[in-house]
Amino acid sequence: MNENLSPIQKVLLDTFKAFAKICKENNIRYYAASGTLLGAIRHKGFIPWDDDIDVFLLRNDYDKLLSLKEILKNTDYRVADFHDDGYPYPFAKFYDSTKTFWEYKQFPFIMGPFIDLFPLDESDDHNKEHEKLNDDIQGAFWKYRKSISHQTWSEILKDIITLNGFEGPVKLVKKLFYAPWKKHFYHQVEKYDQEICSVKGNYYKPYWDVKHIQYPKEWFKKEISVPFEDTEMMVPNGYHELLTYIYNDYMTPPPTHSRTGHHTAYYMNLERKVDVNEILKEKKDVVLEKKAMPLSVIWDELKHWKGFN
């Protein structure tokens, strides 16, 4: 293993090896996606400053992996998606259940370090009805996500009477106007999800893409094994076309100031599993630690139709 890997990268690499083993045993195809694909091709492993792993799965393979939830309970690994109570993401994650990763305070769904699983659905050539369906599911999930956001009355009151006054009204809206409709929004997401799965076409569309991106099917005709750190990872046969489409000159690293990871964690423990109550007892919030919510985020919160990214 590369000794220069960060602690989170080392755990993610072990998590990926477990994921790849399960996929192989169950005849599930996957492809490295986004920065993970770029890292596999340009660095033969992680992009040095990256802190996650992303993969694509064709919808049938994605569903097959989700069907293994009960079997995985006999292992150290889990798969979670929006069907799991309190899960706040529109796509699934594969994670190490022996460790702890809590990403956002308002969503106390405790996982371990994870791999993002993005299904690829069939798509017509920029079919307007399909694009509208994609917008609909984004809007429905955005509202469902607000409805499961954990807001206590004491937090709301505290925000309203302190300098975080902008956050208080946003949380109040979630508490009064979204939380009571949680089941309704959930069923909306399920309905749109089933409709998206029924679309047929000559392209694949990344699920939950807000820009209506489409990839030709021929880019994903087969998997190619490439080196990734001290193991192997599958990439699509059209990786060059895909990376060029996404990054243009993908073999040239970005400027030094842009070389940063993008995941933050409210709480992380790479040694063991910690439950919510223990975390809250250990982690004491004070007003000075709290950053006010940017106005741009507040505006996006109020525009409930805007997609989550």
N, C-alpha and C positions, 0 to 999 in steps of 0.2 A: 504493500500500500504506500502511496505517496506520503512521505512524512510531512510535507508542507500543507497537507489538508487541514482545514479548521476542524474543531471538535464537531460542529454540526455537520460538516461534509462527511466526516468519518462515519457518523451514525446514519446519515442518509445513504451512504454507499452500502452499508450492511443492510439497510431497509430495502434498497433497490435489489440486492442479490436475492433476498427472500422473495420479493415481488417477481423477479425474473424466473426463479425456480418454480413458483406456483403457476405462473403462466405456461411454462414449458410442460409441467405435469398435467395441465388441464387443456392443452392445445389452444391457448389464448394468444392471439397476436397482439403486439403492441409496437409502437414506433416512438423513438425519442422525439420530443417536440420543443419548439421555441429555443430558449437559451441552453437547454440540455442537449438538443440536437447540435446547436452551434458549438458547444463545448466538446461534444464527442468528435466532431469533424476537425475543429481548429486546434483543440488542446489535447485530444485523445483522453478526455476526462472532464472534470468540472472546469468551467470558466473560473479562474482563480478567485475572483471576487463574488462568485455566485453562491447562493445559499438555499437552493431548492432543486427539485427534479420534477420535470413535466413530461408526461407521455400522452400520446394519442392512442385511442383504441377505436376500431370500427364498432358501430353500435352493437352488433351481435356479440362481439367479444367483450364489450363493456358490460352488457347485460349478463353474460356468462360469469364474469368476475363478481358482479354483485350477487349472483345466485350462490356464491360460496361463503356468504356471511356467516352462516351457522357453522360450517366446517372449520372456518378460520378461528372460531372461538376456542378451538382445541390447540391453538398455536399462540405465539407471542405477537401475532399481527392481526389487524382488523381492516375491514373496508367499511366506510360510512358514506352515506349520501343523504339527500334531503328527506328521505323517508324516515330517517332516524330523528327522534324527537329532539328539537333544539339545535339541529345541525344547520349552520347558517350559510352554506355555500351551494351554488347551483350545480356543481359538478362533484364527483366523488373523490375521496382521498383514501390511499392505502397507507397505514401508519403502524409504527412500533408501539404496542400497547404497554410495554414495560418501562416507558419513559414518559415525560410530560411536556406538552407544548400547548399553551393556552394563548391563542393569537390576539383576540380582542376581548377586553374586559366585559363588554356588554353582551357577549355571547359565550357563556360558560359551558361550552361543549369541549371537554378536555380530551385531547388526543395525545399522540406522541409525534415525533418528527415524521413528516408525511411526504408522499409522492402525490402530486396532482394528476388526476385521471380525466382527460378530456375526450368525450366521445366524438366521433366523426359521423355525421349524418349525411345521407344523400341529399342532393340539391339540384334544382333546375338552374339554368343559366340566368341568374339574377331575376328570377320569377318574383314579381311584386307581391303576390299573395303569400309566398313563402317568406319573403322579407318581413311582411307585416306580421306573420305568425311568430317569427323570431322576436320582433319588437313586443308582441303581446306577452310572450313568456317571460321576457326580461321585466316588463312592467309588473306582471303577476308575482314574480319571485322577489322583486324589489319590495313590493308591499308585504309579502309573506315574511321577508327578512326583518322588516320593521316590526311586524307583529310579534316576533319571538325575541326581539331585543329586550334584554333584562333591564328594566327601569324601576327603581324603588321610589316611593313617594319622598323619602328623606333625601335621596340624591337630587330629585327634581327640585325640591324646595331649596336645597343648598345651592344649586346652580342658579336659581332665580334670584336669590338674595346676595350672591357673590359676583365677582367680576366675570364669571362664566354665564352671565345672564342670557346670552343667546342660546346656549345649550339647553337651558331649562325648558323653554317653550317647545323646542324640537322634541325633547324627551316626553313632554306632556302630550304632544300630538300623538306620538307613538303609543303612549299608554291608553289614551282615551279613544282614539279613532282607528288604530290598527290592531292592537292586541285583541279586542273583542271579535275581530273578523279573521282570526288566525286560520280556522278550519276552512273558511270560504276561500281564502287566498291559496291555501295548500291544495285544495281540489282544483282550483284554476290552473295551478302549475302542473298538476298531474294531467289534466285535460290537454293543455297545449303541448306538453311533452309527448303524449301519445300521438297527437296530430303531426308533430315534427318528424317522429319516427316513421310515419306512413308515407312521407314524401319520397319520390323516386326521381333520379336524374343522373346526369353524366359527371357530376362534381361531388366533392365532399366539402361539407361546411363544418368548421369547428363549432361545437355547441357553445352557446353563450357568447358568440362573437358579436360585438356591437357595431362592427363596420361592414357587415355582410360580405366577409371575405369567403372566397371559394377556391378550392384546389382541384385541378383535374384528377380524375380517378387514376389515371396511368401513373401518377407520382407515387401511388401506394399499391402497386401491383404485387410487390413482394417485399419481404424484409431482408436487409443486408446486415450482417454482423460486423461491428467495428470495435476497436479497442476502446475501453472506457476505464481509466485508472488501472486496477489490477484484474479487471474482468472484461466481459464483452457486453455490448448493448446493441439492440436492433434499431436500425434507422430505415426510412423508406427508400426505395430504389431511386426516387426522384429527389433525393436530399439536396442536390446542387440547385435544381430549379426552385425548390421550396425555400432554401436559405437565401438565394438571390432575390426571390420575391419579397421576403421579409426584411432582409438586411442589406440588400444590394451587394456591396463589396464586403462579403462576410468574413473573409480571411484577414482583414485589417482590423486590429483591435481599436476600440474607441479611445478618445483622449483620456489621460490619467484621471481627470476630475470626474469622469463619468463611470469609473470602475467601482461601483458600489452594489451591494445586495439590495433587495427590496422587501424582504420580510421583516416584520417586527414581532415581538412577542411580549404580551403582558406578563407571562411567566413561563420559564423553561427550566426543566431539570433533565439533563441527559444521563443521569445515573439511575433514576427510579421513577415509579409511578406515584404521583401525589394527588390526593383527591381535593375537591373544591374547598371543603371546610379547612383543611390543613393549609392550603395556599392562602386563603383569606386571613387566617390567623397569623401566618408568617409575613404576609405582605400588608403593610400598613400604609394607606394612602394619606397624604397630607395635601392641603390646598396648594402649597408651593410646588408640588410635583406635577400638578395638573396643568396641561396646556389648553388654552381656550380653543374651541372648535373654529377652524377657519371659515370665513363667510362663504367661500366657494363650496365647502362641504355642506354647510347649512342650506345653501340654495339647492344643492343636489338632493339633499334629504327631503326638501319640500316638493321638488319636482319628482314625484314618486314614479313617474314613467321612465326616468333615466336608468339605464342598465347598470348593474353592479360590475365593477372591474377592480 
